[in-house]
Amino acid sequence: MRTLRSQNKASSTQRIYSTAARQLIDFLDSAGRLRAPEALTKRDLEAFMEHMTSTRSASTANVTYRALQQWFRWMIDEEEIAASPMARMHPPIVPEQPVPVLTMDQLRALLTACKSNAVLDRRDAAIIRLPAGGGGRADGGRRRLRGRRDP
């Protein structure tokens, strides 16, 4: 933790890294495989990651994997271990989860709910209309504001 604080890592990063290390230690202890860091094997880490992917979301398992990579890298830097047991491992795959898109009827219903002239309703209507009107495009909005069609 001292190193993370000295590097001015965010408190959330510090928490993620320490939680990942604690989870690994707890897993190894409960499995009767807890040993010195230099004695840990790829098989130990694969068993832990298998446990993570079966009990947590793929995204959480991936974050844990990345945090443990950093922990083992730190142990190498501190000369606690000679090589990382994760050296030839691959992170868990995080499948893409498509975001549901609103139908035109749903979009109309949202805008109908924002019909009053109240400040919050006007703000909400603007937030809804911005992406629907192409305002999220990097250059489309600038061209419209300038009144030009070509770059």
Secondary structure, 3 states (H helix, E strand, C coil): CHHHHHCCCCHHHHHHHHHHHHHHHHHHHHCCCCCCHHHCCHHHHHHHHHHHHHHCCHHHHHHHHHHHHHHHHHHHHCCCCCCCCCCCCCCCCCCCCCCCCCCHHHHHHHHHHCCCCCHHHHHHHHHHHHHHCCCCCCCHHHHHHHCCCCC
